[in-house]
Amino acid sequence: MNVHPEILSYEFIGTTMRITKSTNSSEVGLSGVIVNETRNTFVIAATTGPKRVAKASITLNFIFQDSTIVEVEGRLLTGRPEDRLKKTVRRLW
């Protein structure tokens, strides 16, 4: 997975996302707009109501406004959103 390190410092509230892999099989395929983010979870406004999902157990696709789709492992996004700006990421590729 070649994710540019800058993606990890983005603000994700308001971004459309879709869960592609999860340890909880009922979360796979869940999509919606991220309405809140905490240290370990995303709150998604899905069609069935708000859903809270753990970041560490999912792989998700972010769909940005310019139609770019980026797949990111949720474990890379754990931590407080404001602290992600300070975090340095080792390139694994």
Backbone hydrogen bonds, N-H to C=O, Kabsch-Sander energy under -0.5 kcal/mol:
donor,donor_aa,acceptor,acceptor_aa,energy
3,V,1,M,-1.0
4,H,2,N,-0.5
7,I,4,H,-2.0
8,L,5,P,-1.1
9,S,6,E,-1.5
10,Y,7,I,-1.3
12,F,10,Y,-0.6
14,G,34,I,-3.0
15,T,12,F,-2.3
16,T,63,I,-1.0
17,M,32,G,-2.9
18,R,61,N,-2.0
19,I,30,L,-2.6
20,T,18,R,-0.5
20,T,59,T,-2.5
21,K,59,T,-1.8
23,T,57,S,-1.5
25,S,23,T,-0.7
27,E,24,N,-1.9
28,V,24,N,-0.5
28,V,25,S,-0.5
29,G,19,I,-2.7
30,L,27,E,-2.1
32,G,17,M,-2.1
33,V,45,A,-1.1
34,I,15,T,-2.3
35,V,43,V,-2.8
36,N,43,V,-1.3
38,T,41,T,-2.6
42,F,53,V,-2.3
43,V,36,N,-2.8
44,I,42,F,-0.6
44,I,51,K,-3.4
45,A,33,V,-3.1
46,A,44,I,-1.4
46,A,49,G,-1.3
49,G,46,A,-1.4
51,K,44,I,-2.7
53,V,42,F,-2.5
53,V,51,K,-0.5
55,K,40,N,-2.8
58,I,55,K,-1.4
59,T,21,K,-2.5
60,L,72,V,-2.6
61,N,18,R,-3.1
62,F,60,L,-0.5
62,F,70,V,-3.0
63,I,16,T,-3.1
64,F,62,F,-0.6
64,F,68,T,-2.7
67,S,64,F,-1.8
70,V,62,F,-2.2
72,V,60,L,-2.8
74,G,58,I,-2.9
76,L,73,E,-1.5
77,L,74,G,-1.8
78,T,75,R,-0.7
79,G,39,R,-2.8
83,D,80,R,-1.0
84,R,80,R,-1.1
84,R,81,P,-0.5
85,L,81,P,-0.5
86,K,83,D,-0.8
87,K,83,D,-1.1
